[in-house]
């Protein structure tokens, strides 16, 4: 279920970004181990995906 939930959340972020004039991209290939350490995640917490949000290229 976590994968589906992450997909639903990512879709909502995409919709918000489209309405707000922002760009976004979902990244499935991230260094999960390093990112988890930097975020201070516990042993039962997992990174499903990463999503970058920002100003689109002009």
C-alpha positions in Angstrom: 0.0 0.0 0.0 2.9 2.4 0.7 3.8 2.4 -3.0 0.2 3.3 -4.1 0.0 6.0 -1.4 3.3 7.5 -2.5 1.9 7.6 -6.1 -1.3 9.3 -5.0 0.7 11.9 -3.1 3.1 12.5 -6.0 0.1 13.0 -8.3 -1.4 15.6 -6.0 2.0 17.4 -6.0 2.0 17.3 -9.8 -1.5 18.8 -9.9 -0.5 21.6 -7.4 2.6 22.4 -9.3 0.8 22.6 -12.6 -1.7 25.1 -11.1 1.0 27.1 -9.4 3.3 27.3 -12.4 6.0 25.1 -10.9 7.9 22.2 -12.4 8.2 18.8 -10.7 9.7 15.4 -11.5 9.5 12.1 -9.6 12.8 10.4 -9.2 12.9 6.7 -8.6 16.6 6.4 -8.7 18.0 8.1 -5.6 20.7 7.1 -3.2 18.2 5.9 -0.6 20.9 4.9 2.0 22.5 8.3 2.0 19.2 10.2 1.9 17.8 8.2 4.8 20.9 8.8 6.9 20.7 12.6 6.2 17.0 12.7 7.0 17.6 10.7 10.2 15.2 8.0 9.3 14.7 5.0 11.6 15.2 1.4 10.7 11.5 0.9 9.9 11.2 3.9 7.7 11.8 3.6 3.9 12.2 6.1 1.0 9.8 5.1 -1.7 10.6 7.9 -4.2 11.9 11.5 -4.3 10.1 14.4 -6.0 11.9 17.6 -7.0 9.8 20.8 -7.1 11.1 24.1 -8.5 10.8 26.8 -11.1 10.6 25.4 -14.6 13.5 26.2 -17.1 12.8 29.1 -19.3 
